[in-house]
Amino acid sequence: MRLFKRKSRRQRLLETVKDSLRIRLPGRPSDKTVKIGAIAAGGLTGLTAGSAGISSLRRRIEGEEEDDS
Protein backbone atom coordinates (compact mmCIF):
# COMPACT_ATOMS: atom_id res chain seq x y z
CA MET A 1 0.00 0.00 0.00
CA ARG A 2 1.26 3.43 -0.88
CA LEU A 3 1.09 6.12 1.74
CA PHE A 4 1.03 8.85 -0.86
CA LYS A 5 -0.65 8.71 -4.22
CA ARG A 6 2.52 9.47 -6.11
CA LYS A 7 2.91 8.32 -9.65
CA SER A 8 6.09 6.96 -11.07
CA ARG A 9 7.92 8.84 -13.78
CA ARG A 10 6.69 6.30 -16.31
CA GLN A 11 3.05 6.70 -15.24
CA ARG A 12 3.29 10.49 -15.52
CA LEU A 13 4.82 10.21 -18.99
CA LEU A 14 2.07 7.85 -20.17
CA GLU A 15 -0.62 10.17 -18.81
CA THR A 16 0.95 13.13 -20.57
CA VAL A 17 1.00 11.27 -23.87
CA LYS A 18 -2.60 10.11 -23.44
CA ASP A 19 -3.75 13.62 -22.56
CA SER A 20 -1.98 15.15 -25.53
CA LEU A 21 -3.62 12.63 -27.86
CA ARG A 22 -7.06 13.44 -26.45
CA ILE A 23 -6.83 17.15 -27.23
CA ARG A 24 -8.97 17.88 -30.27
CA LEU A 25 -8.42 21.32 -31.69
CA PRO A 26 -10.07 22.65 -34.88
CA GLY A 27 -8.11 21.57 -37.93
CA ARG A 28 -6.45 18.79 -35.95
CA PRO A 29 -6.21 15.36 -37.63
CA SER A 30 -8.60 12.64 -36.52
CA ASP A 31 -7.55 9.69 -34.38
CA LYS A 32 -7.55 7.46 -37.44
CA THR A 33 -5.21 9.84 -39.27
CA VAL A 34 -2.86 9.95 -36.29
CA LYS A 35 -2.76 6.14 -36.14
CA ILE A 36 -2.06 5.89 -39.87
CA GLY A 37 0.71 8.47 -39.51
CA ALA A 38 2.26 6.54 -36.64
CA ILE A 39 2.17 3.31 -38.65
CA ALA A 40 3.75 5.06 -41.64
CA ALA A 41 6.49 6.55 -39.45
CA GLY A 42 7.18 3.13 -37.95
CA GLY A 43 7.41 1.60 -41.41
CA LEU A 44 9.78 4.29 -42.58
CA THR A 45 11.94 3.75 -39.51
CA GLY A 46 12.04 0.02 -40.22
CA LEU A 47 13.01 0.56 -43.85
CA THR A 48 15.77 2.98 -42.84
CA ALA A 49 17.16 0.53 -40.29
CA GLY A 50 17.03 -2.31 -42.80
CA SER A 51 18.82 -0.24 -45.41
CA ALA A 52 21.54 0.70 -42.92
CA GLY A 53 21.95 -2.97 -41.98
CA ILE A 54 22.32 -4.04 -45.60
CA SER A 55 24.85 -1.28 -46.25
CA SER A 56 26.83 -2.37 -43.20
CA LEU A 57 26.89 -5.99 -44.39
CA ARG A 58 28.03 -4.93 -47.87
CA ARG A 59 30.87 -2.87 -46.42
CA ARG A 60 31.99 -5.82 -44.28
CA ILE A 61 31.91 -8.21 -47.23
CA GLU A 62 33.80 -5.75 -49.46
CA GLY A 63 36.34 -5.23 -46.67
CA GLU A 64 36.91 -8.98 -46.37
CA GLU A 65 37.39 -9.29 -50.14
CA GLU A 66 39.98 -6.50 -50.12
CA ASP A 67 41.85 -8.17 -47.22
CA ASP A 68 42.05 -11.45 -49.18
CA SER A 69 43.68 -9.79 -52.20
C-alpha positions as a LaTeX table, in Angstrom:
\begin{tabular}{lrrr}
\hline
Residue & $x$ (\AA) & $y$ (\AA) & $z$ (\AA) \\
\hline
Met1 & 0.00 & 0.00 & 0.00 \\
Arg2 & 1.26 & 3.43 & $-0.88$ \\
Leu3 & 1.09 & 6.12 & 1.74 \\
Phe4 & 1.03 & 8.85 & $-0.86$ \\
Lys5 & $-0.65$ & 8.71 & $-4.22$ \\
Arg6 & 2.52 & 9.47 & $-6.11$ \\
Lys7 & 2.91 & 8.32 & $-9.65$ \\
Ser8 & 6.09 & 6.96 & $-11.07$ \\
Arg9 & 7.92 & 8.84 & $-13.78$ \\
Arg10 & 6.69 & 6.30 & $-16.31$ \\
Gln11 & 3.05 & 6.70 & $-15.24$ \\
Arg12 & 3.29 & 10.49 & $-15.52$ \\
Leu13 & 4.82 & 10.21 & $-18.99$ \\
Leu14 & 2.07 & 7.85 & $-20.17$ \\
Glu15 & $-0.62$ & 10.17 & $-18.81$ \\
Thr16 & 0.95 & 13.13 & $-20.57$ \\
Val17 & 1.00 & 11.27 & $-23.87$ \\
Lys18 & $-2.60$ & 10.11 & $-23.44$ \\
Asp19 & $-3.75$ & 13.62 & $-22.56$ \\
Ser20 & $-1.98$ & 15.15 & $-25.53$ \\
Leu21 & $-3.62$ & 12.63 & $-27.86$ \\
Arg22 & $-7.06$ & 13.44 & $-26.45$ \\
Ile23 & $-6.83$ & 17.15 & $-27.23$ \\
Arg24 & $-8.97$ & 17.88 & $-30.27$ \\
Leu25 & $-8.42$ & 21.32 & $-31.69$ \\
Pro26 & $-10.07$ & 22.65 & $-34.88$ \\
Gly27 & $-8.11$ & 21.57 & $-37.93$ \\
Arg28 & $-6.45$ & 18.79 & $-35.95$ \\
Pro29 & $-6.21$ & 15.36 & $-37.63$ \\
Ser30 & $-8.60$ & 12.64 & $-36.52$ \\
Asp31 & $-7.55$ & 9.69 & $-34.38$ \\
Lys32 & $-7.55$ & 7.46 & $-37.44$ \\
Thr33 & $-5.21$ & 9.84 & $-39.27$ \\
Val34 & $-2.86$ & 9.95 & $-36.29$ \\
Lys35 & $-2.76$ & 6.14 & $-36.14$ \\
Ile36 & $-2.06$ & 5.89 & $-39.87$ \\
Gly37 & 0.71 & 8.47 & $-39.51$ \\
Ala38 & 2.26 & 6.54 & $-36.64$ \\
Ile39 & 2.17 & 3.31 & $-38.65$ \\
Ala40 & 3.75 & 5.06 & $-41.64$ \\
Ala41 & 6.49 & 6.55 & $-39.45$ \\
Gly42 & 7.18 & 3.13 & $-37.95$ \\
Gly43 & 7.41 & 1.60 & $-41.41$ \\
Leu44 & 9.78 & 4.29 & $-42.58$ \\
Thr45 & 11.94 & 3.75 & $-39.51$ \\
Gly46 & 12.04 & 0.02 & $-40.22$ \\
Leu47 & 13.01 & 0.56 & $-43.85$ \\
Thr48 & 15.77 & 2.98 & $-42.84$ \\
Ala49 & 17.16 & 0.53 & $-40.29$ \\
Gly50 & 17.03 & $-2.31$ & $-42.80$ \\
Ser51 & 18.82 & $-0.24$ & $-45.41$ \\
Ala52 & 21.54 & 0.70 & $-42.92$ \\
Gly53 & 21.95 & $-2.97$ & $-41.98$ \\
Ile54 & 22.32 & $-4.04$ & $-45.60$ \\
Ser55 & 24.85 & $-1.28$ & $-46.25$ \\
Ser56 & 26.83 & $-2.37$ & $-43.20$ \\
Leu57 & 26.89 & $-5.99$ & $-44.39$ \\
Arg58 & 28.03 & $-4.93$ & $-47.87$ \\
Arg59 & 30.87 & $-2.87$ & $-46.42$ \\
Arg60 & 31.99 & $-5.82$ & $-44.28$ \\
Ile61 & 31.91 & $-8.21$ & $-47.23$ \\
Glu62 & 33.80 & $-5.75$ & $-49.46$ \\
Gly63 & 36.34 & $-5.23$ & $-46.67$ \\
Glu64 & 36.91 & $-8.98$ & $-46.37$ \\
Glu65 & 37.39 & $-9.29$ & $-50.14$ \\
Glu66 & 39.98 & $-6.50$ & $-50.12$ \\
Asp67 & 41.85 & $-8.17$ & $-47.22$ \\
Asp68 & 42.05 & $-11.45$ & $-49.18$ \\
Ser69 & 43.68 & $-9.79$ & $-52.20$ \\
\hline
\end{tabular}
